[in-house]
Amino acid sequence: MNNINTININTSKRIEMIDITPNILQLIKEQKISEGICSIFVPHTTAAVTINENADPTVVKDMLNTLNKLIPHQNNYLHSEGNSDAHIKASLIGASEVIFIQNGKLMLGTWQGVFFCEFDGPRSRKVWIKFLTS
């Protein structure tokens, strides 16, 4: 169980958050993992991963709206590709998360889910998942 799993994601907007919790749970089920640790990593400089509420979609809208207000797309940045805001947002949110697995389930809080965060889409992206089991 030491292989790296890949979740492929095709984003459809410049900025969006996609709940990948079901994808991770499917991998846990397929690999029959009962106990362990799930490490999640996004190998992109303009994308990120976070854990937050997945019950009310307005939370995601509020998060994205606030990030856009704090870090606007156009703001006299020096980076010539025109995506400096995406790099800043990705660095603030972060490229990885670690979650315990118990009884074949992610040990998330009642309202929590794992979100892939796109800040420079639409693009084809990937998320790497590694399970550490005993």
N, CA, C and O atoms as CSV, one atom per row, in Angstrom:
chain,resi,resn,atom,element,x,y,z
A,1,MET,N,N,0.823,-1.205,0.000
A,1,MET,CA,C,0.000,0.000,0.000
A,1,MET,C,C,0.861,1.261,0.000
A,1,MET,O,O,0.468,2.281,0.566
A,2,ASN,N,N,2.023,1.197,-0.627
A,2,ASN,CA,C,2.914,2.342,-0.607
A,2,ASN,C,C,2.952,3.091,-1.934
A,2,ASN,O,O,3.831,3.929,-2.136
A,3,ASN,N,N,2.037,2.815,-2.823
A,3,ASN,CA,C,1.994,3.497,-4.107
A,3,ASN,C,C,1.351,4.865,-3.971
A,3,ASN,O,O,0.562,5.118,-3.060
A,4,ILE,N,N,1.711,5.741,-4.904
A,4,ILE,CA,C,1.059,7.046,-4.974
A,4,ILE,C,C,-0.110,6.921,-5.932
A,4,ILE,O,O,0.052,6.471,-7.066
A,5,ASN,N,N,-1.288,7.320,-5.472
A,5,ASN,CA,C,-2.505,7.317,-6.280
A,5,ASN,C,C,-2.698,8.711,-6.869
A,5,ASN,O,O,-2.340,9.711,-6.246
A,6,THR,N,N,-3.261,8.771,-8.060
A,6,THR,CA,C,-3.507,10.058,-8.706
A,6,THR,C,C,-4.995,10.248,-8.948
A,6,THR,O,O,-5.665,9.371,-9.495
A,7,ILE,N,N,-5.502,11.402,-8.535
A,7,ILE,CA,C,-6.865,11.817,-8.884
A,7,ILE,C,C,-6.714,12.882,-9.966
A,7,ILE,O,O,-6.100,13.923,-9.734
A,8,ASN,N,N,-7.271,12.624,-11.143
A,8,ASN,CA,C,-7.229,13.587,-12.236
A,8,ASN,C,C,-8.464,14.472,-12.174
A,8,ASN,O,O,-9.583,13.991,-11.998
A,9,ILE,N,N,-8.243,15.767,-12.322
A,9,ILE,CA,C,-9.326,16.749,-12.232
A,9,ILE,C,C,-9.251,17.677,-13.436
A,9,ILE,O,O,-8.186,18.206,-13.753
A,10,ASN,N,N,-10.365,17.870,-14.096
A,10,ASN,CA,C,-10.481,18.868,-15.156
A,10,ASN,C,C,-11.340,20.000,-14.623
A,10,ASN,O,O,-12.548,19.849,-14.438
A,11,THR,N,N,-10.701,21.136,-14.380
A,11,THR,CA,C,-11.449,22.262,-13.840
A,11,THR,C,C,-12.129,23.013,-14.979
A,11,THR,O,O,-11.703,22.938,-16.131
A,12,SER,N,N,-13.189,23.734,-14.639
A,12,SER,CA,C,-13.969,24.407,-15.682
A,12,SER,C,C,-14.010,25.921,-15.524
A,12,SER,O,O,-14.532,26.623,-16.391
A,13,LYS,N,N,-13.463,26.428,-14.424
A,13,LYS,CA,C,-13.489,27.877,-14.168
A,13,LYS,C,C,-12.092,28.344,-13.793
A,13,LYS,O,O,-11.227,27.534,-13.461
A,14,ARG,N,N,-11.875,29.643,-13.846
A,14,ARG,CA,C,-10.580,30.179,-13.432
A,14,ARG,C,C,-10.332,29.903,-11.959
A,14,ARG,O,O,-9.236,29.502,-11.567
A,15,ILE,N,N,-11.356,30.121,-11.149
A,15,ILE,CA,C,-11.236,29.908,-9.714
A,15,ILE,C,C,-12.418,29.065,-9.250
A,15,ILE,O,O,-13.574,29.428,-9.467
A,16,GLU,N,N,-12.116,27.937,-8.609
A,16,GLU,CA,C,-13.186,27.081,-8.083
A,16,GLU,C,C,-12.621,26.128,-7.043
A,16,GLU,O,O,-11.415,25.894,-6.970
A,17,MET,N,N,-13.525,25.589,-6.245
A,17,MET,CA,C,-13.175,24.573,-5.264
A,17,MET,C,C,-14.018,23.340,-5.548
A,17,MET,O,O,-15.240,23.423,-5.671
A,18,ILE,N,N,-13.353,22.196,-5.650
A,18,ILE,CA,C,-14.019,20.941,-6.002
A,18,ILE,C,C,-13.846,19.964,-4.843
A,18,ILE,O,O,-12.727,19.707,-4.399
A,19,ASP,N,N,-14.954,19.429,-4.362
A,19,ASP,CA,C,-14.932,18.469,-3.271
A,19,ASP,C,C,-14.404,17.137,-3.800
A,19,ASP,O,O,-15.041,16.493,-4.634
A,20,ILE,N,N,-13.234,16.732,-3.305
A,20,ILE,CA,C,-12.632,15.468,-3.742
A,20,ILE,C,C,-12.741,14.393,-2.660
A,20,ILE,O,O,-12.130,13.331,-2.778
A,21,THR,N,N,-13.504,14.660,-1.621
A,21,THR,CA,C,-13.685,13.674,-0.554
A,21,THR,C,C,-14.184,12.334,-1.103
A,21,THR,O,O,-13.629,11.295,-0.744
A,22,PRO,N,N,-15.218,12.319,-1.964
A,22,PRO,CA,C,-15.688,11.024,-2.495
A,22,PRO,C,C,-14.602,10.262,-3.262
A,22,PRO,O,O,-14.554,9.033,-3.202
A,23,ASN,N,N,-13.737,10.974,-3.978
A,23,ASN,CA,C,-12.654,10.332,-4.724
A,23,ASN,C,C,-11.681,9.631,-3.772
A,23,ASN,O,O,-11.231,8.516,-4.035
A,24,ILE,N,N,-11.366,10.302,-2.668
A,24,ILE,CA,C,-10.440,9.731,-1.696
A,24,ILE,C,C,-11.078,8.529,-1.002
A,24,ILE,O,O,-10.430,7.500,-0.810
A,25,LEU,N,N,-12.342,8.663,-0.630
A,25,LEU,CA,C,-13.045,7.546,0.012
A,25,LEU,C,C,-13.117,6.334,-0.906
A,25,LEU,O,O,-13.027,5.199,-0.437
A,26,GLN,N,N,-13.276,6.556,-2.197
A,26,GLN,CA,C,-13.306,5.451,-3.166
A,26,GLN,C,C,-11.961,4.729,-3.205
A,26,GLN,O,O,-11.914,3.501,-3.276
A,27,LEU,N,N,-10.876,5.488,-3.160
A,27,LEU,CA,C,-9.549,4.868,-3.142
A,27,LEU,C,C,-9.351,4.033,-1.877
A,27,LEU,O,O,-8.799,2.934,-1.931
A,28,ILE,N,N,-9.805,4.563,-0.739
A,28,ILE,CA,C,-9.697,3.824,0.521
A,28,ILE,C,C,-10.467,2.508,0.430
A,28,ILE,O,O,-9.987,1.463,0.870
A,29,LYS,N,N,-11.665,2.574,-0.148
A,29,LYS,CA,C,-12.499,1.379,-0.299
A,29,LYS,C,C,-11.850,0.378,-1.249
A,29,LYS,O,O,-11.776,-0.811,-0.942
A,30,GLU,N,N,-11.383,0.852,-2.399
A,30,GLU,CA,C,-10.772,-0.033,-3.399
A,30,GLU,C,C,-9.537,-0.738,-2.845
A,30,GLU,O,O,-9.269,-1.894,-3.171
A,31,GLN,N,N,-8.794,-0.030,-2.009
A,31,GLN,CA,C,-7.553,-0.601,-1.479
A,31,GLN,C,C,-7.755,-1.286,-0.127
A,31,GLN,O,O,-6.808,-1.763,0.498
A,32,LYS,N,N,-9.011,-1.318,0.301
A,32,LYS,CA,C,-9.370,-2.015,1.550
A,32,LYS,C,C,-8.521,-1.557,2.733
A,32,LYS,O,O,-7.987,-2.364,3.494
A,33,ILE,N,N,-8.418,-0.247,2.858
A,33,ILE,CA,C,-7.639,0.332,3.955
A,33,ILE,C,C,-8.558,0.529,5.147
A,33,ILE,O,O,-9.606,1.165,5.040
A,34,SER,N,N,-8.162,-0.015,6.268
A,34,SER,CA,C,-8.953,0.108,7.484
A,34,SER,C,C,-8.397,1.200,8.404
A,34,SER,O,O,-9.146,2.036,8.911
A,35,GLU,N,N,-7.085,1.182,8.611
A,35,GLU,CA,C,-6.431,2.130,9.509
A,35,GLU,C,C,-5.206,2.705,8.811
A,35,GLU,O,O,-4.539,2.009,8.045
A,36,GLY,N,N,-4.909,3.974,9.073
A,36,GLY,CA,C,-3.704,4.555,8.510
A,36,GLY,C,C,-3.768,6.065,8.432
A,36,GLY,O,O,-4.505,6.729,9.160
A,37,ILE,N,N,-2.970,6.572,7.525
A,37,ILE,CA,C,-2.863,8.014,7.302
A,37,ILE,C,C,-2.992,8.271,5.812
A,37,ILE,O,O,-2.422,7.548,4.995
A,38,CYS,N,N,-3.741,9.301,5.466
A,38,CYS,CA,C,-3.914,9.727,4.078
A,38,CYS,C,C,-3.188,11.054,3.899
A,38,CYS,O,O,-3.522,12.048,4.543
A,39,SER,N,N,-2.202,11.058,3.026
A,39,SER,CA,C,-1.471,12.276,2.701
A,39,SER,C,C,-1.923,12.742,1.319
A,39,SER,O,O,-1.935,11.964,0.365
A,40,ILE,N,N,-2.288,14.002,1.224
A,40,ILE,CA,C,-2.832,14.579,-0.010
A,40,ILE,C,C,-1.906,15.705,-0.444
A,40,ILE,O,O,-1.581,16.588,0.350
A,41,PHE,N,N,-1.480,15.677,-1.709
A,41,PHE,CA,C,-0.538,16.689,-2.205
A,41,PHE,C,C,-0.954,17.149,-3.603
A,41,PHE,O,O,-1.310,16.339,-4.458
A,42,VAL,N,N,-0.903,18.450,-3.813
A,42,VAL,CA,C,-1.217,19.050,-5.116
A,42,VAL,C,C,0.096,19.543,-5.734
A,42,VAL,O,O,0.717,20.463,-5.202
A,43,PRO,N,N,0.531,18.933,-6.867
A,43,PRO,CA,C,1.813,19.292,-7.475
A,43,PRO,C,C,1.704,20.449,-8.483
A,43,PRO,O,O,2.205,20.355,-9.603
A,44,HIS,N,N,1.060,21.509,-8.079
A,44,HIS,CA,C,0.884,22.670,-8.959
A,44,HIS,C,C,1.118,23.948,-8.155
A,44,HIS,O,O,0.800,24.002,-6.967
A,45,THR,N,N,1.670,24.967,-8.797
A,45,THR,CA,C,1.954,26.217,-8.074
A,45,THR,C,C,0.786,27.201,-8.084
A,45,THR,O,O,0.842,28.239,-7.425
A,46,THR,N,N,-0.258,26.880,-8.821
A,46,THR,CA,C,-1.435,27.765,-8.855
A,46,THR,C,C,-2.705,27.029,-8.453
A,46,THR,O,O,-3.809,27.413,-8.840
A,47,ALA,N,N,-2.538,25.969,-7.675
A,47,ALA,CA,C,-3.665,25.207,-7.146
A,47,ALA,C,C,-3.305,24.778,-5.727
A,47,ALA,O,O,-2.144,24.842,-5.324
A,48,ALA,N,N,-4.314,24.341,-4.976
A,48,ALA,CA,C,-4.083,24.004,-3.572
A,48,ALA,C,C,-5.090,22.959,-3.118
A,48,ALA,O,O,-5.943,22.519,-3.888
A,49,VAL,N,N,-4.976,22.572,-1.854
A,49,VAL,CA,C,-5.932,21.654,-1.236
A,49,VAL,C,C,-6.218,22.174,0.166
A,49,VAL,O,O,-5.327,22.675,0.852
A,50,THR,N,N,-7.481,22.045,0.580
A,50,THR,CA,C,-7.860,22.486,1.912
A,50,THR,C,C,-8.987,21.612,2.446
A,50,THR,O,O,-9.654,20.893,1.702
A,51,ILE,N,N,-9.176,21.696,3.744
A,51,ILE,CA,C,-10.294,21.025,4.409
A,51,ILE,C,C,-11.215,22.105,4.928
A,51,ILE,O,O,-10.779,23.018,5.630
A,52,ASN,N,N,-12.491,22.006,4.584
A,52,ASN,CA,C,-13.465,22.963,5.079
A,52,ASN,C,C,-14.859,22.372,4.953
A,52,ASN,O,O,-15.018,21.202,4.605
A,53,GLU,N,N,-15.857,23.180,5.235
A,53,GLU,CA,C,-17.239,22.705,5.226
A,53,GLU,C,C,-17.689,22.318,3.827
A,53,GLU,O,O,-17.498,23.062,2.864
A,54,ASN,N,N,-18.298,21.124,3.734
A,54,ASN,CA,C,-18.832,20.687,2.443
A,54,ASN,C,C,-20.341,20.464,2.488
A,54,ASN,O,O,-20.906,19.864,1.573
A,55,ALA,N,N,-20.995,20.942,3.539
A,55,ALA,CA,C,-22.451,20.775,3.656
A,55,ALA,C,C,-23.212,21.931,3.012
A,55,ALA,O,O,-24.255,21.720,2.393
A,56,ASP,N,N,-22.700,23.140,3.153
A,56,ASP,CA,C,-23.372,24.329,2.629
A,56,ASP,C,C,-22.494,24.955,1.550
A,56,ASP,O,O,-21.423,25.472,1.867
A,57,PRO,N,N,-22.913,24.926,0.284
A,57,PRO,CA,C,-22.082,25.444,-0.810
A,57,PRO,C,C,-21.807,26.950,-0.725
A,57,PRO,O,O,-20.909,27.451,-1.402
A,58,THR,N,N,-22.563,27.666,0.091
A,58,THR,CA,C,-22.292,29.102,0.209
A,58,THR,C,C,-20.977,29.362,0.944
A,58,THR,O,O,-20.397,30.438,0.798
A,59,VAL,N,N,-20.498,28.398,1.729
A,59,VAL,CA,C,-19.196,28.554,2.392
A,59,VAL,C,C,-18.102,28.670,1.339
A,59,VAL,O,O,-17.239,29.543,1.432
A,60,VAL,N,N,-18.132,27.795,0.341
A,60,VAL,CA,C,-17.149,27.843,-0.743
A,60,VAL,C,C,-17.249,29.168,-1.483
A,60,VAL,O,O,-16.227,29.789,-1.778
A,61,LYS,N,N,-18.455,29.606,-1.785
A,61,LYS,CA,C,-18.634,30.897,-2.475
A,61,LYS,C,C,-18.054,32.031,-1.646
A,61,LYS,O,O,-17.373,32.905,-2.183
A,62,ASP,N,N,-18.318,32.027,-0.341
A,62,ASP,CA,C,-17.781,33.070,0.534
A,62,ASP,C,C,-16.253,33.036,0.569
A,62,ASP,O,O,-15.601,34.080,0.546
A,63,MET,N,N,-15.692,31.838,0.625
A,63,MET,CA,C,-14.232,31.711,0.647
A,63,MET,C,C,-13.610,32.263,-0.633
A,63,MET,O,O,-12.645,33.025,-0.583
A,64,LEU,N,N,-14.162,31.878,-1.770
A,64,LEU,CA,C,-13.619,32.343,-3.045
A,64,LEU,C,C,-13.805,33.847,-3.221
A,64,LEU,O,O,-12.898,34.533,-3.694
A,65,ASN,N,N,-14.972,34.362,-2.846
A,65,ASN,CA,C,-15.213,35.812,-2.936
A,65,ASN,C,C,-14.234,36.589,-2.070
A,65,ASN,O,O,-13.714,37.622,-2.491
A,66,THR,N,N,-13.983,36.098,-0.867
A,66,THR,CA,C,-13.064,36.787,0.037
A,66,THR,C,C,-11.631,36.722,-0.479
A,66,THR,O,O,-10.914,37.722,-0.436
A,67,LEU,N,N,-11.204,35.557,-0.967
A,67,LEU,CA,C,-9.861,35.456,-1.552
A,67,LEU,C,C,-9.700,36.418,-2.719
A,67,LEU,O,O,-8.658,37.057,-2.862
A,68,ASN,N,N,-10.736,36.523,-3.559
A,68,ASN,CA,C,-10.664,37.433,-4.704
A,68,ASN,C,C,-10.601,38.897,-4.273
A,68,ASN,O,O,-9.949,39.706,-4.934
A,69,LYS,N,N,-11.266,39.243,-3.179
A,69,LYS,CA,C,-11.191,40.621,-2.672
A,69,LYS,C,C,-9.821,40.916,-2.077
A,69,LYS,O,O,-9.258,41.990,-2.288
A,70,LEU,N,N,-9.291,39.950,-1.330
A,70,LEU,CA,C,-7.979,40.141,-0.699
A,70,LEU,C,C,-6.837,40.113,-1.707
A,70,LEU,O,O,-5.860,40.852,-1.584
A,71,ILE,N,N,-6.981,39.238,-2.714
A,71,ILE,CA,C,-5.933,39.038,-3.708
A,71,ILE,C,C,-6.576,39.116,-5.096
A,71,ILE,O,O,-6.881,38.084,-5.694
A,72,PRO,N,N,-6.783,40.322,-5.607
A,72,PRO,CA,C,-7.464,40.472,-6.910
A,72,PRO,C,C,-6.626,39.939,-8.070
A,72,PRO,O,O,-5.399,39.872,-8.002
A,73,HIS,N,N,-7.323,39.566,-9.125
A,73,HIS,CA,C,-6.662,39.023,-10.320
A,73,HIS,C,C,-5.670,40.033,-10.904
A,73,HIS,O,O,-4.539,39.669,-11.225
A,74,GLN,N,N,-6.069,41.262,-11.041
A,74,GLN,CA,C,-5.202,42.326,-11.582
A,74,GLN,C,C,-4.815,43.265,-10.439
A,74,GLN,O,O,-5.680,43.815,-9.760
A,75,ASN,N,N,-3.499,43.443,-10.232
A,75,ASN,CA,C,-3.079,44.302,-9.128
A,75,ASN,C,C,-1.633,44.771,-9.307
A,75,ASN,O,O,-0.877,44.825,-8.337
A,76,ASN,N,N,-1.251,45.106,-10.521
A,76,ASN,CA,C,0.102,45.587,-10.809
A,76,ASN,C,C,1.189,44.597,-10.373
A,76,ASN,O,O,2.237,45.005,-9.871
A,77,TYR,N,N,0.942,43.313,-10.562
A,77,TYR,CA,C,1.925,42.285,-10.226
A,77,TYR,C,C,3.065,42.328,-11.242
A,77,TYR,O,O,2.871,42.794,-12.365
A,78,LEU,N,N,4.222,41.861,-10.873
A,78,LEU,CA,C,5.387,41.862,-11.749
A,78,LEU,C,C,5.498,40.593,-12.601
A,78,LEU,O,O,6.102,40.632,-13.672
A,79,HIS,N,N,4.944,39.503,-12.161
A,79,HIS,CA,C,5.019,38.219,-12.882
A,79,HIS,C,C,4.345,38.356,-14.242
A,79,HIS,O,O,3.189,38.773,-14.327
A,80,SER,N,N,5.059,38.010,-15.296
A,80,SER,CA,C,4.586,38.293,-16.660
A,80,SER,C,C,3.473,37.382,-17.163
A,80,SER,O,O,2.838,37.710,-18.165
A,81,GLU,N,N,3.213,36.262,-16.516
A,81,GLU,CA,C,2.185,35.342,-17.004
A,81,GLU,C,C,0.767,35.793,-16.668
A,81,GLU,O,O,-0.191,35.230,-17.198
A,82,GLY,N,N,0.610,36.775,-15.817
A,82,GLY,CA,C,-0.720,37.277,-15.483
A,82,GLY,C,C,-1.480,36.421,-14.482
A,82,GLY,O,O,-2.701,36.536,-14.374
A,83,ASN,N,N,-0.776,35.565,-13.747
A,83,ASN,CA,C,-1.453,34.711,-12.786
A,83,ASN,C,C,-0.839,34.793,-11.385
A,83,ASN,O,O,-0.906,33.835,-10.615
A,84,SER,N,N,-0.253,35.921,-11.068
A,84,SER,CA,C,0.359,36.089,-9.746
A,84,SER,C,C,-0.636,35.873,-8.622
A,84,SER,O,O,-0.303,35.310,-7.580
A,85,ASP,N,N,-1.869,36.328,-8.846
A,85,ASP,CA,C,-2.882,36.124,-7.800
A,85,ASP,C,C,-3.068,34.641,-7.506
A,85,ASP,O,O,-3.268,34.257,-6.354
A,86,ALA,N,N,-3.003,33.805,-8.543
A,86,ALA,CA,C,-3.162,32.364,-8.358
A,86,ALA,C,C,-2.014,31.780,-7.539
A,86,ALA,O,O,-2.233,30.921,-6.686
A,87,HIS,N,N,-0.801,32.241,-7.796
A,87,HIS,CA,C,0.352,31.773,-7.025
A,87,HIS,C,C,0.214,32.159,-5.547
A,87,HIS,O,O,0.503,31.355,-4.661
A,88,ILE,N,N,-0.220,33.375,-5.294
A,88,ILE,CA,C,-0.377,33.852,-3.915
A,88,ILE,C,C,-1.473,33.069,-3.200
A,88,ILE,O,O,-1.279,32.618,-2.071
A,89,LYS,N,N,-2.617,32.908,-3.847
A,89,LYS,CA,C,-3.730,32.152,-3.246
A,89,LYS,C,C,-3.313,30.707,-2.942
A,89,LYS,O,O,-3.622,30.177,-1.875
A,90,ALA,N,N,-2.613,30.084,-3.883
A,90,ALA,CA,C,-2.180,28.693,-3.678
A,90,ALA,C,C,-1.217,28.590,-2.495
A,90,ALA,O,O,-1.293,27.647,-1.707
A,91,SER,N,N,-0.318,29.556,-2.374
A,91,SER,CA,C,0.614,29.526,-1.244
A,91,SER,C,C,-0.092,29.733,0.082
A,91,SER,O,O,0.259,29.099,1.077
A,92,LEU,N,N,-1.077,30.607,0.108
A,92,LEU,CA,C,-1.813,30.849,1.349
A,92,LEU,C,C,-2.636,29.633,1.781
A,92,LEU,O,O,-2.689,29.313,2.969
A,93,ILE,N,N,-3.270,28.963,0.835
A,93,ILE,CA,C,-4.102,27.800,1.163
A,93,ILE,C,C,-3.219,26.587,1.451
A,93,ILE,O,O,-3.444,25.888,2.439
A,94,GLY,N,N,-2.241,26.331,0.625
A,94,GLY,CA,C,-1.306,25.238,0.870
A,94,GLY,C,C,-1.446,24.088,-0.104
A,94,GLY,O,O,-2.495,23.895,-0.719
A,95,ALA,N,N,-0.372,23.327,-0.234
A,95,ALA,CA,C,-0.300,22.246,-1.216
A,95,ALA,C,C,-0.598,20.867,-0.654
A,95,ALA,O,O,-0.661,19.899,-1.412
A,96,SER,N,N,-0.788,20.751,0.681
A,96,SER,CA,C,-0.979,19.410,1.227
A,96,SER,C,C,-1.856,19.400,2.469
A,96,SER,O,O,-2.041,20.408,3.150
A,97,GLU,N,N,-2.390,18.205,2.729
A,97,GLU,CA,C,-3.187,17.931,3.931
A,97,GLU,C,C,-2.886,16.500,4.355
A,97,GLU,O,O,-2.522,15.663,3.529
A,98,VAL,N,N,-3.038,16.226,5.637
A,98,VAL,CA,C,-2.873,14.882,6.176
A,98,VAL,C,C,-4.093,14.567,7.029
A,98,VAL,O,O,-4.492,15.364,7.879
A,99,ILE,N,N,-4.685,13.389,6.794
A,99,ILE,CA,C,-5.900,12.995,7.519
A,99,ILE,C,C,-5.749,11.555,7.987
A,99,ILE,O,O,-5.289,10.698,7.233
A,100,PHE,N,N,-6.132,11.289,9.223
A,100,PHE,CA,C,-6.120,9.925,9.744
A,100,PHE,C,C,-7.263,9.123,9.122
A,100,PHE,O,O,-8.303,9.675,8.763
A,101,ILE,N,N,-7.053,7.833,9.004
A,101,ILE,CA,C,-8.080,6.898,8.538
A,101,ILE,C,C,-8.356,5.924,9.684
A,101,ILE,O,O,-7.437,5.334,10.251
A,102,GLN,N,N,-9.619,5.772,10.008
A,102,GLN,CA,C,-10.017,4.821,11.041
A,102,GLN,C,C,-11.277,4.098,10.586
A,102,GLN,O,O,-12.226,4.725,10.115
A,103,ASN,N,N,-11.281,2.784,10.729
A,103,ASN,CA,C,-12.412,1.956,10.301
A,103,ASN,C,C,-12.801,2.216,8.845
A,103,ASN,O,O,-13.983,2.215,8.500
A,104,GLY,N,N,-11.803,2.436,8.001
A,104,GLY,CA,C,-12.043,2.632,6.575
A,104,GLY,C,C,-12.623,3.977,6.206
A,104,GLY,O,O,-13.109,4.156,5.090
A,105,LYS,N,N,-12.581,4.935,7.131
A,105,LYS,CA,C,-13.152,6.259,6.856
A,105,LYS,C,C,-12.152,7.353,7.209
A,105,LYS,O,O,-11.338,7.200,8.119
A,106,LEU,N,N,-12.225,8.455,6.475
A,106,LEU,CA,C,-11.418,9.619,6.817
A,106,LEU,C,C,-11.921,10.194,8.134
A,106,LEU,O,O,-13.129,10.328,8.331
A,107,MET,N,N,-11.024,10.529,9.019
A,107,MET,CA,C,-11.414,11.099,10.308
A,107,MET,C,C,-11.584,12.614,10.165
A,107,MET,O,O,-10.771,13.401,10.650
A,108,LEU,N,N,-12.647,12.985,9.496
A,108,LEU,CA,C,-13.010,14.384,9.304
A,108,LEU,C,C,-14.124,14.738,10.274
A,108,LEU,O,O,-14.856,13.865,10.739
A,109,GLY,N,N,-14.250,16.032,10.577
A,109,GLY,CA,C,-15.362,16.491,11.393
A,109,GLY,C,C,-16.670,16.351,10.634
A,109,GLY,O,O,-16.674,16.126,9.424
A,110,THR,N,N,-17.761,16.484,11.337
A,110,THR,CA,C,-19.102,16.267,10.777
A,110,THR,C,C,-19.330,17.016,9.473
A,110,THR,O,O,-19.908,16.460,8.539
A,111,TRP,N,N,-18.893,18.253,9.391
A,111,TRP,CA,C,-19.188,19.080,8.217
A,111,TRP,C,C,-17.998,19.230,7.283
A,111,TRP,O,O,-18.063,20.005,6.329
A,112,GLN,N,N,-16.919,18.512,7.535
A,112,GLN,CA,C,-15.695,18.724,6.763
A,112,GLN,C,C,-15.611,17.865,5.506
A,112,GLN,O,O,-16.106,16.740,5.450
A,113,GLY,N,N,-14.964,18.447,4.502
A,113,GLY,CA,C,-14.643,17.749,3.270
A,113,GLY,C,C,-13.291,18.233,2.779
A,113,GLY,O,O,-12.773,19.241,3.257
A,114,VAL,N,N,-12.723,17.513,1.824
A,114,VAL,CA,C,-11.439,17.858,1.237
A,114,VAL,C,C,-11.703,18.520,-0.111
A,114,VAL,O,O,-12.409,17.968,-0.955
A,115,PHE,N,N,-11.137,19.692,-0.303
A,115,PHE,CA,C,-11.374,20.450,-1.528
A,115,PHE,C,C,-10.090,20.688,-2.312
A,115,PHE,O,O,-9.075,21.108,-1.756
A,116,PHE,N,N,-10.152,20.410,-3.623
A,116,PHE,CA,C,-9.121,20.850,-4.544
A,116,PHE,C,C,-9.462,22.290,-4.898
A,116,PHE,O,O,-10.606,22.589,-5.240
A,117,CYS,N,N,-8.490,23.177,-4.819
A,117,CYS,CA,C,-8.700,24.604,-5.086
A,117,CYS,C,C,-7.989,25.003,-6.370
A,117,CYS,O,O,-6.760,24.964,-6.441
A,118,GLU,N,N,-8.742,25.380,-7.365
A,118,GLU,CA,C,-8.199,25.858,-8.636
A,118,GLU,C,C,-8.158,27.382,-8.604
A,118,GLU,O,O,-9.157,28.031,-8.297
A,119,PHE,N,N,-6.993,27.949,-8.923
A,119,PHE,CA,C,-6.862,29.405,-8.941
A,119,PHE,C,C,-6.392,29.946,-10.286
A,119,PHE,O,O,-6.206,31.155,-10.430
A,120,ASP,N,N,-6.195,29.064,-11.287
A,120,ASP,CA,C,-5.703,29.508,-12.594
A,120,ASP,C,C,-6.227,28.601,-13.704
A,120,ASP,O,O,-5.478,28.177,-14.585
A,121,GLY,N,N,-7.525,28.312,-13.645
A,121,GLY,CA,C,-8.119,27.398,-14.607
A,121,GLY,C,C,-8.748,28.123,-15.775
A,121,GLY,O,O,-8.606,29.336,-15.932
A,122,PRO,N,N,-9.441,27.361,-16.585
A,122,PRO,CA,C,-9.595,25.910,-16.486
A,122,PRO,C,C,-8.333,25.179,-16.941
A,122,PRO,O,O,-7.615,25.619,-17.839
A,123,ARG,N,N,-8.097,24.049,-16.283
A,123,ARG,CA,C,-6.900,23.250,-16.569
A,123,ARG,C,C,-7.161,21.777,-16.253
A,123,ARG,O,O,-8.142,21.419,-15.602
A,124,SER,N,N,-6.248,20.945,-16.737
A,124,SER,CA,C,-6.205,19.550,-16.313
A,124,SER,C,C,-5.221,19.482,-15.159
A,124,SER,O,O,-4.070,19.897,-15.288
A,125,ARG,N,N,-5.677,18.960,-14.039
A,125,ARG,CA,C,-4.869,18.947,-12.821
A,125,ARG,C,C,-4.801,17.542,-12.249
A,125,ARG,O,O,-5.516,16.637,-12.680
A,126,LYS,N,N,-3.930,17.384,-11.275
A,126,LYS,CA,C,-3.862,16.112,-10.573
A,126,LYS,C,C,-3.633,16.363,-9.093
A,126,LYS,O,O,-3.072,17.379,-8.683
A,127,VAL,N,N,-4.087,15.403,-8.317
A,127,VAL,CA,C,-3.872,15.390,-6.882
A,127,VAL,C,C,-3.252,14.040,-6.570
A,127,VAL,O,O,-3.755,13.000,-6.996
A,128,TRP,N,N,-2.150,14.064,-5.819
A,128,TRP,CA,C,-1.506,12.814,-5.440
A,128,TRP,C,C,-1.943,12.421,-4.033
A,128,TRP,O,O,-1.960,13.244,-3.118
A,129,ILE,N,N,-2.292,11.156,-3.882
A,129,ILE,CA,C,-2.738,10.598,-2.617
A,129,ILE,C,C,-1.809,9.446,-2.246
A,129,ILE,O,O,-1.551,8.556,-3.056
A,130,LYS,N,N,-1.314,9.477,-1.021
A,130,LYS,CA,C,-0.486,8.365,-0.523
A,130,LYS,C,C,-1.058,7.909,0.807
A,130,LYS,O,O,-1.303,8.712,1.708
A,131,PHE,N,N,-1.264,6.614,0.910
A,131,PHE,CA,C,-1.760,6.023,2.139
A,131,PHE,C,C,-0.603,5.369,2.885
A,131,PHE,O,O,0.185,4.628,2.298
A,132,LEU,N,N,-0.509,5.641,4.158
A,132,LEU,CA,C,0.477,5.001,5.016
A,132,LEU,C,C,-0.290,4.079,5.953
A,132,LEU,O,O,-1.101,4.530,6.762
A,133,THR,N,N,-0.028,2.809,5.835
A,133,THR,CA,C,-0.744,1.820,6.646
A,133,THR,C,C,0.273,0.942,7.368
A,133,THR,O,O,1.435,0.846,6.975
A,134,SER,N,N,-0.199,0.311,8.428
A,134,SER,CA,C,0.725,-0.556,9.185
A,134,SER,C,C,0.733,-1.963,8.626
A,134,SER,O,O,1.449,-2.826,9.135
